[in-house]
Amino acid sequence: MDMRRRTASLHLPPATIGILGGGQLGRMMALAGRHMGYRFQVLDPTPNAPAAQVADGQVVAAYDDVDAARTLASRCDLVTYEFENVSAAVAAALAETCDVPQGSDLLAICQHRVREKSTLAKHGLPVTPFLPISTLDDLDRAFAHFGGRMVVKTCRGGYDGKGQWMVRSREELVNHTEAWSRVMDQHRAAGFDDHPLIAEAFVPFVGELSVIVARNRRGEVRAFPPAENIHHRHILHLSIVPARYPREMVAQAEEIALLVADRLGVIGLVAVEMFVCEDGELLINELAPRPHNSGHYTLDACATSQFEQHVRAICNLPLGDVTLYKPVVMVNVLGQHVESLRQQMGGFPSWVKVHLYGKAEAKRDRKMGHLNLLADTREEALSFVESCGIWSEA
């Protein structure tokens, strides 16, 4: 790329960055960007959302409000998003008048599981076997095709295990019929003409890895060290770095993630979540075209955080160093953990880094913050999680 093309898309401080979404990812993005001299505006339906607390202004509106999004864009030099359930149509409309470096194509792909899996498969990337589902009869055929064991998921929305059903018997297939019919009716009522559900083969995986990759318009690409992820009740509990898997497997995970970023033309960040199968095979479970919970460890353990890296990538600055300074364990703080955390904070070891998100109400299973544990070893950090009692109610 020549210098003229490189600088045409360069956004320097004090440029204003608009964020579609005002949650904790936007908050940490804005905090990182403010250190660099950028300003921020946020669109979110909740007044004084976590990101808005550290931004220069907020447009209080729904994510699919095109007029409100255009108001946001009028205040900004470029617009990004902090989670993939914002409207792809809104992102496309903004791109007509404002720089949206990530575009809307990848957003639309990641918003629909069949589209996401189909796109990855088309590019020769490893995914779990799947079948698109439009009718209840399709579910019967999928059940037979996958040998009586499958996972059914909503194609749109759904996170932390919501909108997912494990099917291991004919009885479970029948028991979930009402819920699936409801999803199909809601899908049609919303005006969508694509598949409402996806059926995936049940994969007897033994663990999960995720890799966060950054790419800018210069063509620079950087992958953060892969994280080993442990979930409780489908919600991410721990991210362990370096991952406790063979070096060759971790390198392969990084290679797959770099291929995703290249073949899908990512600008900004993409998180690639993978199953580790019993035979060592890696299969992509899903993508997130944004900063990701499993990358929070980078805030304290890496030369550059995922949030600073995202700002660098969308502004077309040189990407930062992704060196891991020391082993780290990230542990999520949910609503049920907050009170115990506050009672114990005064006695935490010096290597415990606390990050709270400024959410008004601590609800059960709501992500309220996280800790980065920078002990000398992963084992010492994991022992702290087990012994302190904060996460005894996972």
KAVENCOR-V767025 format. One record per residue. RES is the residue in three letters. SS is DSSP state (H for helix, E for strand, C for the rest). PHI is phi in whole degrees, -180 to 180 (NA if undefined). PSI is psi in degrees with one decimal (* if undefined). Layout:
BEGIN
res;ss;phi;psi
RES;SS;PHI;PSI
RES;SS;PHI;PSI
END
This chain:
BEGIN
res;ss;phi;psi
MET;C;NA;130.8
ASP;C;-79;168.1
MET;H;-65;-33.8
ARG;H;-65;-43.2
ARG;H;-68;-36.0
ARG;H;-65;-44.5
THR;H;-81;-18.1
ALA;H;-63;-31.9
SER;C;-105;16.1
LEU;C;-85;126.3
HIS;C;-114;114.5
LEU;C;-104;153.2
PRO;C;-58;144.2
PRO;C;-97;46.1
ALA;C;-55;152.3
THR;E;-104;127.3
ILE;E;-105;126.7
GLY;E;-93;140.4
ILE;E;-120;120.8
LEU;E;-82;109.1
GLY;C;111;135.3
GLY;C;-122;26.0
GLY;C;-82;-161.6
GLN;H;-67;-30.3
LEU;H;-67;-42.2
GLY;H;-65;-36.4
ARG;H;-62;-49.7
MET;H;-70;-29.6
MET;H;-65;-45.0
ALA;H;-66;-40.1
LEU;H;-62;-42.3
ALA;H;-66;-42.5
GLY;H;-69;-33.4
ARG;H;-66;-33.7
HIS;H;-61;-28.7
MET;C;-89;-6.3
GLY;C;101;6.0
TYR;C;-85;157.6
ARG;E;-110;159.9
PHE;E;-138;142.6
GLN;E;-125;146.3
VAL;E;-128;140.7
LEU;E;-113;121.8
ASP;E;-160;143.6
PRO;C;-73;-15.5
THR;C;-95;117.6
PRO;C;-58;142.5
ASN;C;56;42.0
ALA;C;-61;159.8
PRO;C;-50;-43.3
ALA;C;-70;-34.9
ALA;H;-65;-27.6
GLN;H;-63;-22.8
VAL;H;-119;13.1
ALA;C;-104;179.6
ASP;C;-92;-10.9
GLY;E;179;163.1
GLN;E;-139;139.1
VAL;E;-100;114.9
VAL;E;-89;105.1
ALA;C;-166;163.7
ALA;C;-69;155.5
TYR;C;-67;-22.9
ASP;C;-98;12.4
ASP;C;-84;100.7
VAL;H;-64;-41.4
ASP;H;-63;-41.9
ALA;H;-65;-38.9
ALA;H;-64;-36.9
ARG;H;-68;-33.7
THR;H;-62;-44.5
LEU;H;-58;-48.0
ALA;H;-62;-33.3
SER;H;-66;-18.5
ARG;C;-97;-2.4
CYS;C;-126;160.4
ASP;C;-93;-27.8
LEU;E;-154;160.5
VAL;E;-130;138.9
THR;E;-129;-178.5
TYR;E;-137;153.0
GLU;C;-107;-8.2
PHE;C;-156;155.8
GLU;C;-86;3.9
ASN;C;-95;11.5
VAL;C;-72;161.5
SER;C;-73;125.1
ALA;H;-64;-32.3
ALA;H;-63;-38.6
VAL;H;-65;-45.4
ALA;H;-61;-39.3
ALA;H;-66;-40.4
ALA;H;-65;-40.2
LEU;H;-64;-35.8
ALA;H;-64;-17.4
GLU;C;-70;-28.6
THR;C;-126;-8.5
CYS;C;-140;155.1
ASP;E;-76;118.6
VAL;C;-119;86.0
PRO;C;-54;-36.7
GLN;C;-74;-17.5
GLY;C;68;-169.2
SER;C;-116;-12.6
ASP;H;-64;-51.1
LEU;H;-65;-37.1
LEU;H;-59;-47.0
ALA;H;-63;-37.5
ILE;H;-63;-45.9
CYS;H;-77;-12.5
GLN;C;-82;-8.2
HIS;C;-137;118.6
ARG;H;-64;-37.3
VAL;H;-66;-43.3
ARG;H;-63;-40.8
GLU;H;-64;-51.2
LYS;H;-63;-41.1
SER;H;-64;-41.4
THR;H;-64;-45.1
LEU;H;-63;-43.9
ALA;H;-63;-39.3
LYS;H;-60;-32.4
HIS;C;-90;9.6
GLY;C;75;22.1
LEU;C;-95;146.7
PRO;C;-76;121.5
VAL;E;-131;161.2
THR;C;-66;140.7
PRO;C;-57;139.8
PHE;E;-147;161.4
LEU;E;-138;134.2
PRO;E;-72;145.3
ILE;E;-124;123.0
SER;C;-117;-25.3
THR;C;-135;166.8
LEU;H;-65;-32.0
ASP;H;-63;-35.3
ASP;H;-60;-35.7
LEU;H;-67;-39.0
ASP;H;-61;-43.7
ARG;H;-67;-38.4
ALA;H;-66;-40.2
PHE;H;-58;-43.8
ALA;H;-69;-42.2
HIS;H;-62;-38.7
PHE;C;-95;16.5
GLY;C;69;28.7
GLY;C;82;10.6
ARG;C;-139;118.0
MET;E;-157;166.5
VAL;E;-119;127.7
VAL;E;-107;133.2
LYS;E;-133;149.8
THR;E;-68;143.6
CYS;C;-79;-28.0
ARG;C;-117;144.5
GLY;C;68;-164.2
GLY;C;82;129.0
TYR;C;-161;160.4
ASP;C;50;39.9
GLY;C;87;-7.1
LYS;C;-74;143.5
GLY;C;73;31.7
GLN;E;-134;141.4
TRP;E;-135;126.5
MET;E;-86;131.5
VAL;E;-123;114.6
ARG;C;-125;3.8
SER;C;-157;162.2
ARG;H;-61;-34.7
GLU;H;-63;-44.4
GLU;H;-65;-34.7
LEU;H;-60;-44.5
VAL;H;-70;-41.5
ASN;H;-63;-29.4
HIS;C;-91;-0.2
THR;H;-58;-43.0
GLU;H;-63;-43.5
ALA;H;-64;-41.7
TRP;H;-67;-39.1
SER;H;-62;-39.2
ARG;H;-64;-42.9
VAL;H;-61;-44.0
MET;H;-63;-41.6
ASP;H;-65;-43.6
GLN;H;-65;-37.8
HIS;H;-62;-47.4
ARG;H;-67;-39.7
ALA;H;-63;-29.5
ALA;C;-79;-4.9
GLY;C;89;9.2
PHE;C;-79;140.4
ASP;C;-114;17.0
ASP;C;-106;-172.6
HIS;C;-73;130.9
PRO;C;-80;-24.6
LEU;E;-135;161.0
ILE;E;-133;140.2
ALA;E;-109;130.9
GLU;E;-121;145.5
ALA;E;-60;139.7
PHE;C;-70;122.7
VAL;C;-107;117.9
PRO;C;-76;71.2
PHE;E;-81;156.1
VAL;E;-109;-4.8
GLY;E;-180;-179.4
GLU;E;-138;142.3
LEU;E;-125;148.9
SER;E;-136;147.3
VAL;E;-132;131.2
ILE;E;-106;125.0
VAL;E;-118;138.7
ALA;E;-113;143.1
ARG;E;-145;136.3
ASN;C;-114;179.1
ARG;C;-72;-13.1
ARG;C;-76;-13.4
GLY;C;93;3.2
GLU;C;-71;142.7
VAL;E;-136;137.1
ARG;E;-138;138.2
ALA;E;-113;128.9
PHE;C;-73;156.7
PRO;C;-56;132.9
PRO;C;-59;143.8
ALA;E;-108;138.7
GLU;E;-89;124.4
ASN;E;-112;136.3
ILE;E;-122;127.5
HIS;E;-109;147.7
HIS;E;-120;124.1
ARG;C;52;44.1
HIS;C;71;3.0
ILE;E;-106;133.9
LEU;E;-58;127.0
HIS;E;-105;-53.6
LEU;E;-130;143.5
SER;E;-121;125.5
ILE;E;-115;125.9
VAL;E;-137;128.9
PRO;C;-65;148.8
ALA;C;-65;145.1
ARG;C;-91;57.6
TYR;C;-130;162.9
PRO;C;-55;144.9
ARG;H;-56;-37.7
GLU;H;-66;-38.5
MET;H;-67;-42.1
VAL;H;-64;-40.5
ALA;H;-64;-38.4
GLN;H;-66;-39.3
ALA;H;-61;-42.7
GLU;H;-64;-41.2
GLU;H;-63;-43.1
ILE;H;-61;-44.9
ALA;H;-64;-38.9
LEU;H;-64;-37.5
LEU;H;-64;-40.5
VAL;H;-58;-49.2
ALA;H;-61;-39.7
ASP;H;-71;-51.0
ARG;H;-73;-24.1
LEU;C;-98;1.6
GLY;C;63;40.9
VAL;C;-64;137.6
ILE;C;-123;127.3
GLY;E;101;-140.3
LEU;E;-111;151.8
VAL;E;-138;132.1
ALA;E;-100;128.1
VAL;E;-113;111.1
GLU;E;-96;134.1
MET;E;-133;143.5
PHE;E;-84;140.0
VAL;E;-100;111.5
CYS;E;-83;165.1
GLU;C;-59;-33.0
ASP;C;-89;7.7
GLY;C;91;-5.2
GLU;C;-68;145.3
LEU;E;-109;129.2
LEU;E;-125;132.0
ILE;E;-71;125.4
ASN;E;-89;-52.9
GLU;E;-161;167.3
LEU;E;-116;154.5
ALA;E;-136;115.0
PRO;C;-86;60.3
ARG;C;-174;176.3
PRO;C;-58;156.0
HIS;C;-139;149.1
ASN;H;-53;-39.0
SER;H;-74;-3.8
GLY;H;-103;5.8
HIS;C;-65;-23.1
TYR;C;-59;-25.9
THR;H;-67;-19.0
LEU;H;-59;-34.9
ASP;H;-119;-17.6
ALA;H;-106;-10.5
CYS;E;-118;159.3
ALA;C;-61;-34.0
THR;C;-131;135.0
SER;C;-80;161.3
GLN;H;-61;-29.2
PHE;H;-75;-44.3
GLU;H;-62;-39.9
GLN;H;-63;-38.5
HIS;H;-63;-44.2
VAL;H;-62;-44.6
ARG;H;-59;-44.4
ALA;H;-67;-46.8
ILE;H;-72;-25.6
CYS;C;-88;-1.2
ASN;C;64;32.9
LEU;C;-83;162.7
PRO;C;-58;140.0
LEU;C;-72;149.8
GLY;C;-85;164.6
ASP;C;-65;135.9
VAL;C;-109;20.3
THR;C;-57;133.9
LEU;E;-87;120.0
TYR;C;-75;-36.9
LYS;C;-162;164.6
PRO;C;-58;150.8
VAL;E;-151;146.4
VAL;E;-125;124.5
MET;E;-98;131.8
VAL;E;-128;130.5
ASN;E;-75;144.4
VAL;E;-108;112.2
LEU;E;-97;173.2
GLY;H;-54;-39.7
GLN;H;-74;-7.5
HIS;H;-100;-13.2
VAL;H;-64;-46.4
GLU;H;-64;-43.8
SER;H;-64;-38.3
LEU;H;-60;-46.7
ARG;H;-64;-37.2
GLN;H;-67;-28.9
GLN;H;-99;-13.0
MET;H;-54;-35.6
GLY;H;-64;-16.9
GLY;H;-114;12.9
PHE;C;-67;147.1
PRO;C;-61;159.6
SER;C;-65;-19.3
TRP;C;-90;7.8
VAL;E;-94;119.3
LYS;E;-107;121.6
VAL;E;-100;132.4
HIS;E;-129;112.4
LEU;E;-113;149.2
TYR;C;-101;-1.5
GLY;C;75;24.4
LYS;C;-79;142.1
ALA;C;-71;-34.9
GLU;C;-130;131.7
ALA;C;-91;97.6
LYS;C;-98;153.1
ARG;C;-58;133.7
ASP;C;68;4.7
ARG;C;-83;133.2
LYS;E;-74;112.8
MET;E;-104;-17.4
GLY;E;173;-169.8
HIS;E;-155;161.8
LEU;E;-116;141.6
ASN;E;-108;120.3
LEU;E;-103;111.6
LEU;C;-108;47.6
ALA;C;-67;171.4
ASP;C;-66;-28.1
THR;C;-137;158.3
ARG;H;-63;-36.4
GLU;H;-63;-40.4
GLU;H;-64;-41.0
ALA;H;-65;-44.4
LEU;H;-66;-34.6
SER;H;-63;-38.3
PHE;H;-61;-44.8
VAL;H;-60;-41.8
GLU;H;-71;-37.2
SER;H;-89;-24.8
CYS;C;-76;-19.8
GLY;C;87;-8.4
ILE;C;-62;-36.6
TRP;C;-104;20.6
SER;C;-63;-31.0
GLU;C;-101;89.3
ALA;C;-63;*
END
